[in-house]
Amino acid sequence: MEKQKVYLTTGRKCTISGEWEIEGRISTLVYISKGEIMPAYCSKSVKWVLIRKG
């Protein structure tokens, strides 16, 4: 059984604290706490995927 991936976009409130990575060719990893706003990358709206809860 495959684990369900969690996605959030720039500007949304973070629902799970942990390490998030940009989906796509760019590889940027950030730690975001629950309740914080998901950041932009280079002033652009991006889609983040949860890599590791924490």
PyMOL commands that set and color helices and strands:
alter all, ss='L'
color gray80, all
select strands_A, chain A and resi 7-9+18-22+29-32+47-53
alter strands_A, ss='S'
color yellow, strands_A
deselect
rebuild
show_as cartoon
